[in-house]
Amino acid sequence: MSTVLVIEDNVDNMLLISDILEANGYTVLQAETGMQGVEMAEEHLPGFIILDIQLPDIIGNEVLAIIRSKEKTRTIPVVAMTSYAMAGDRERLLAAGCDAYVEKPIDPGSVMAQLKEVLRGKI
């Protein structure tokens, strides 16, 4: 299976998402800040990235812009997984370059099916 980079600053969310992915055969890389995530994306070239939008150093939109601006990482699928769910946020994130959007809180029983659906053929 593929490697996934999870960029998430909340420890509980990181553990939950990582456990679900690992139970489904994925190798999980963890980044707690946006810049750490950018560096890990370049170093490891994961199969896809799960990106929280509210991070302690730079916001997820900036992380996404950096990832999309670099030759090595621009085609890696990025899923925004966030509770940042104001009207129009989904559309803005997709327009900014996210491949998919999953709203928190996630349902542990269905999040893998949701990820596979939103990333059809990319994972």
VEXNULO-154243 format. One line per 4 residues: their letters; for each residue y, x, z of N, C-alpha, C, CB. Coordinates in steps of 0.2 Angstrom, whole numbers, padded with zeros to 4 digits, always signed. Glycine has a CB too. Layout:
# residues N
a = Y,X,Z,Y,X,Z,Y,X,Z,Y,X,Z | ...
END
This chain:
# residues 123
mstv = -0006,+0004,+0000,+0000,+0000,+0000,+0006,+0004,+0000,+0000,-0005,+0006 | +0012,+0001,+0000,+0018,+0004,-0001,+0021,+0006,+0006,+0023,+0000,-0005 | +0026,+0010,+0005,+0030,+0012,+0011,+0037,+0008,+0011,+0032,+0020,+0011 | +0038,+0005,+0017,+0044,+0001,+0018,+0049,+0005,+0023,+0043,-0006,+0020
lvie = +0055,+0005,+0021,+0061,+0007,+0025,+0064,+0001,+0029,+0066,+0012,+0022 | +0064,+0001,+0035,+0067,-0005,+0039,+0073,-0001,+0042,+0063,-0008,+0044 | +0079,-0004,+0040,+0086,-0002,+0043,+0088,-0007,+0048,+0091,+0000,+0038 | +0087,-0006,+0054,+0088,-0012,+0059,+0090,-0008,+0066,+0082,-0016,+0060
dnvd = +0095,-0011,+0069,+0097,-0008,+0075,+0095,-0011,+0082,+0105,-0007,+0076 | +0092,-0017,+0081,+0090,-0021,+0086,+0082,-0019,+0088,+0090,-0029,+0085 | +0081,-0016,+0093,+0074,-0014,+0095,+0069,-0019,+0094,+0074,-0011,+0102 | +0070,-0025,+0097,+0065,-0030,+0096,+0064,-0033,+0089,+0067,-0037,+0100
nmll = +0069,-0033,+0085,+0068,-0035,+0078,+0064,-0030,+0075,+0075,-0036,+0075 | +0066,-0023,+0076,+0063,-0018,+0073,+0055,-0018,+0074,+0066,-0011,+0075 | +0053,-0019,+0080,+0046,-0019,+0082,+0043,-0025,+0079,+0046,-0020,+0090 | +0046,-0031,+0079,+0043,-0037,+0076,+0042,-0036,+0068,+0047,-0043,+0077
isdi = +0047,-0034,+0065,+0046,-0033,+0058,+0041,-0027,+0056,+0053,-0031,+0055 | +0042,-0022,+0060,+0037,-0016,+0059,+0030,-0018,+0060,+0039,-0010,+0063 | +0028,-0022,+0065,+0022,-0024,+0067,+0019,-0029,+0061,+0022,-0028,+0073 | +0023,-0033,+0059,+0021,-0038,+0053,+0019,-0034,+0047,+0026,-0043,+0052
lean = +0024,-0029,+0045,+0023,-0025,+0039,+0016,-0021,+0040,+0029,-0021,+0038 | +0016,-0017,+0046,+0010,-0013,+0047,+0003,-0017,+0047,+0010,-0009,+0053 | +0003,-0023,+0049,-0003,-0027,+0049,-0004,-0030,+0042,-0001,-0034,+0054 | +0000,-0029,+0038,-0001,-0031,+0031,-0002,-0025,+0026,+0005,-0035,+0028
gytv = -0003,-0019,+0030,-0005,-0013,+0026,+0001,-0008,+0024,-0009,-0015,+0020 | +0007,-0010,+0026,+0012,-0006,+0024,+0013,+0000,+0029,+0019,-0010,+0023 | +0016,+0006,+0026,+0018,+0011,+0031,+0026,+0010,+0032,+0017,+0018,+0027 | +0028,+0010,+0038,+0035,+0008,+0040,+0039,+0014,+0042,+0035,+0003,+0045
lqae = +0044,+0015,+0039,+0049,+0020,+0041,+0055,+0016,+0044,+0052,+0025,+0035 | +0057,+0019,+0050,+0062,+0016,+0054,+0069,+0019,+0054,+0060,+0014,+0061 | +0074,+0016,+0053,+0081,+0019,+0054,+0085,+0014,+0058,+0084,+0020,+0047 | +0089,+0017,+0063,+0093,+0013,+0067,+0100,+0012,+0065,+0092,+0015,+0074
tgmq = +0102,+0016,+0061,+0109,+0016,+0058,+0109,+0016,+0051,+0113,+0022,+0061 | +0115,+0014,+0048,+0115,+0014,+0041,+0115,+0020,+0038,+0122,+0011,+0039 | +0118,+0025,+0040,+0118,+0032,+0037,+0111,+0035,+0038,+0123,+0037,+0041 | +0108,+0034,+0043,+0101,+0036,+0044,+0097,+0033,+0039,+0098,+0035,+0051
gvem = +0098,+0027,+0037,+0094,+0023,+0032,+0095,+0026,+0025,+0096,+0016,+0032 | +0102,+0028,+0024,+0103,+0030,+0017,+0100,+0037,+0016,+0111,+0031,+0017 | +0100,+0041,+0022,+0096,+0048,+0021,+0089,+0047,+0020,+0098,+0052,+0027 | +0086,+0042,+0024,+0079,+0041,+0024,+0077,+0038,+0017,+0076,+0037,+0029
aeeh = +0081,+0034,+0014,+0079,+0031,+0007,+0079,+0037,+0002,+0085,+0026,+0006 | +0084,+0041,+0003,+0084,+0047,-0002,+0078,+0052,-0001,+0091,+0051,-0002 | +0076,+0053,+0005,+0071,+0058,+0006,+0064,+0055,+0005,+0071,+0060,+0014 | +0063,+0049,+0006,+0056,+0046,+0006,+0055,+0041,+0000,+0055,+0042,+0012
lpgf = +0060,+0039,-0003,+0060,+0034,-0009,+0055,+0029,-0008,+0058,+0038,-0015 | +0056,+0024,-0003,+0052,+0019,-0001,+0051,+0014,-0006,+0054,+0015,+0005 | +0045,+0010,-0006,+0044,+0005,-0011,+0049,-0001,-0011,+0037,+0002,-0010 | +0051,-0002,-0005,+0057,-0007,-0004,+0060,-0006,+0003,+0055,-0014,-0005
iild = +0066,-0009,+0004,+0070,-0008,+0010,+0072,-0015,+0013,+0077,-0004,+0008 | +0071,-0015,+0019,+0073,-0021,+0023,+0080,-0019,+0027,+0068,-0024,+0028 | +0085,-0022,+0025,+0092,-0020,+0028,+0095,-0025,+0032,+0096,-0018,+0022 | +0096,-0024,+0038,+0101,-0028,+0042,+0108,-0027,+0040,+0100,-0026,+0050
iqlp = +0112,-0032,+0041,+0119,-0031,+0038,+0124,-0029,+0044,+0121,-0038,+0035 | +0122,-0031,+0050,+0127,-0029,+0055,+0123,-0023,+0059,+0128,-0034,+0061 | +0126,-0017,+0057,+0123,-0010,+0060,+0129,-0007,+0064,+0121,-0006,+0054 | +0127,-0002,+0068,+0132,+0001,+0073,+0137,+0006,+0070,+0128,+0004,+0078
diig = +0135,+0009,+0064,+0140,+0014,+0061,+0143,+0011,+0055,+0136,+0020,+0059 | +0140,+0009,+0050,+0143,+0006,+0044,+0139,-0001,+0043,+0143,+0011,+0038 | +0143,-0005,+0040,+0140,-0012,+0038,+0135,-0011,+0033,+0145,-0017,+0037 | +0130,-0016,+0033,+0125,-0016,+0028,+0127,-0016,+0021,+0120,-0022,+0029
nevl = +0133,-0019,+0019,+0136,-0019,+0013,+0137,-0012,+0010,+0142,-0024,+0012 | +0140,-0008,+0015,+0141,-0001,+0013,+0135,+0003,+0012,+0146,+0002,+0019 | +0130,+0002,+0016,+0124,+0005,+0015,+0121,+0003,+0008,+0118,+0003,+0021 | +0121,-0003,+0007,+0119,-0005,+0000,+0123,-0002,-0006,+0119,-0013,-0001
aiir = +0129,-0002,-0005,+0133,+0001,-0010,+0131,+0009,-0011,+0141,+0001,-0008 | +0130,+0012,-0006,+0128,+0019,-0006,+0122,+0020,-0009,+0128,+0023,+0001 | +0117,+0016,-0007,+0110,+0016,-0010,+0110,+0015,-0018,+0105,+0011,-0007 | +0114,+0010,-0020,+0115,+0008,-0027,+0119,+0013,-0031,+0118,+0001,-0027
skek = +0123,+0017,-0028,+0127,+0022,-0031,+0123,+0029,-0033,+0133,+0024,-0027 | +0117,+0030,-0030,+0114,+0036,-0030,+0108,+0035,-0035,+0111,+0038,-0023 | +0108,+0040,-0040,+0102,+0040,-0045,+0095,+0039,-0042,+0103,+0046,-0049 | +0094,+0042,-0037,+0087,+0042,-0034,+0085,+0036,-0031,+0086,+0048,-0029
trti = +0090,+0032,-0028,+0088,+0026,-0024,+0091,+0019,-0028,+0092,+0027,-0018 | +0094,+0020,-0033,+0098,+0014,-0036,+0093,+0008,-0038,+0102,+0015,-0042 | +0087,+0010,-0039,+0082,+0004,-0041,+0077,+0002,-0036,+0078,+0007,-0047 | +0078,+0005,-0030,+0073,+0003,-0024,+0075,-0004,-0022,+0074,+0007,-0018
pvva = +0071,-0009,-0022,+0072,-0016,-0020,+0075,-0016,-0013,+0066,-0021,-0021 | +0080,-0020,-0012,+0083,-0021,-0005,+0083,-0028,-0003,+0090,-0018,-0005 | +0080,-0029,+0003,+0080,-0036,+0005,+0085,-0036,+0011,+0073,-0038,+0007 | +0090,-0040,+0011,+0095,-0041,+0017,+0091,-0046,+0021,+0102,-0044,+0015
mtsy = +0090,-0044,+0028,+0086,-0048,+0033,+0091,-0048,+0038,+0079,-0045,+0035 | +0095,-0054,+0039,+0100,-0054,+0043,+0102,-0061,+0046,+0107,-0052,+0040 | +0105,-0061,+0052,+0107,-0067,+0055,+0114,-0069,+0053,+0106,-0067,+0063 | +0117,-0064,+0049,+0124,-0065,+0046,+0124,-0070,+0041,+0126,-0058,+0044
amag = +0124,-0076,+0043,+0122,-0082,+0039,+0128,-0087,+0038,+0116,-0085,+0041 | +0134,-0085,+0036,+0139,-0089,+0035,+0139,-0092,+0028,+0146,-0085,+0036 | +0142,-0097,+0027,+0142,-0100,+0020,+0144,-0095,+0015,+0147,-0106,+0019 | +0140,-0094,+0010,+0142,-0090,+0004,+0139,-0082,+0005,+0149,-0089,+0003
drer = +0137,-0081,+0011,+0134,-0074,+0013,+0129,-0072,+0008,+0133,-0073,+0020 | +0124,-0077,+0008,+0118,-0075,+0003,+0120,-0073,-0004,+0113,-0081,+0003 | +0124,-0077,-0007,+0127,-0076,-0013,+0131,-0070,-0014,+0131,-0082,-0016 | +0135,-0068,-0009,+0139,-0062,-0009,+0134,-0056,-0009,+0144,-0062,-0003
llaa = +0129,-0056,-0004,+0124,-0051,-0004,+0120,-0050,-0010,+0120,-0052,+0002 | +0118,-0055,-0013,+0114,-0054,-0019,+0119,-0052,-0025,+0111,-0061,-0021 | +0125,-0054,-0025,+0130,-0052,-0030,+0131,-0044,-0029,+0136,-0056,-0030 | +0131,-0042,-0023,+0132,-0035,-0021,+0127,-0030,-0023,+0134,-0034,-0014
gcda = +0121,-0033,-0024,+0115,-0029,-0026,+0109,-0030,-0023,+0117,-0022,-0026 | +0109,-0034,-0018,+0102,-0035,-0014,+0098,-0039,-0019,+0103,-0039,-0008 | +0091,-0037,-0018,+0086,-0041,-0023,+0084,-0047,-0019,+0080,-0036,-0024 | +0085,-0048,-0013,+0083,-0054,-0010,+0087,-0055,-0003,+0075,-0054,-0009
yvek = +0086,-0061,+0000,+0089,-0062,+0006,+0085,-0066,+0011,+0096,-0066,+0005 | +0083,-0064,+0017,+0079,-0067,+0022,+0083,-0068,+0028,+0072,-0063,+0023 | +0084,-0074,+0030,+0088,-0076,+0036,+0084,-0075,+0042,+0091,-0083,+0035 | +0087,-0072,+0048,+0084,-0072,+0054,+0086,-0078,+0058,+0087,-0065,+0058
pidp = +0083,-0080,+0063,+0077,-0077,+0065,+0071,-0078,+0060,+0075,-0079,+0072 | +0067,-0073,+0060,+0061,-0073,+0055,+0055,-0077,+0058,+0059,-0066,+0052 | +0051,-0080,+0054,+0045,-0083,+0057,+0039,-0078,+0055,+0044,-0090,+0053 | +0037,-0075,+0061,+0031,-0070,+0060,+0026,-0072,+0056,+0029,-0068,+0067
gsvm = +0024,-0079,+0056,+0018,-0082,+0052,+0019,-0082,+0045,+0017,-0088,+0055 | +0026,-0082,+0043,+0027,-0083,+0036,+0031,-0078,+0032,+0030,-0090,+0035 | +0034,-0073,+0036,+0038,-0068,+0033,+0035,-0064,+0028,+0041,-0064,+0039 | +0029,-0062,+0028,+0026,-0059,+0023,+0026,-0063,+0016,+0019,-0056,+0024
aqlk = +0024,-0069,+0017,+0024,-0073,+0011,+0031,-0074,+0008,+0021,-0080,+0013 | +0036,-0075,+0012,+0043,-0075,+0010,+0045,-0069,+0007,+0047,-0076,+0016 | +0043,-0063,+0010,+0045,-0057,+0006,+0042,-0056,-0001,+0043,-0051,+0011 | +0035,-0058,-0001,+0032,-0057,-0007,+0035,-0062,-0012,+0024,-0059,-0006
evlr = +0037,-0068,-0010,+0040,-0073,-0015,+0047,-0070,-0017,+0041,-0079,-0011 | +0051,-0068,-0013,+0057,-0065,-0015,+0057,-0059,-0019,+0062,-0065,-0009 | +0052,-0055,-0018,+0051,-0049,-0022,+0046,-0049,-0027,+0050,-0043,-0017 | +0045,-0055,-0030,+0039,-0056,-0035,+0039,-0050,-0039,+0041,-0062,-0039
gki = +0033,-0047,-0039,+0031,-0041,-0044,+0034,-0034,-0042,+0033,-0043,-0050 | +0039,-0034,-0037,+0042,-0028,-0035,+0039,-0025,-0029,+0049,-0029,-0033 | +0034,-0028,-0026,+0031,-0025,-0020,+0023,-0026,-0021,+0033,-0028,-0013
END
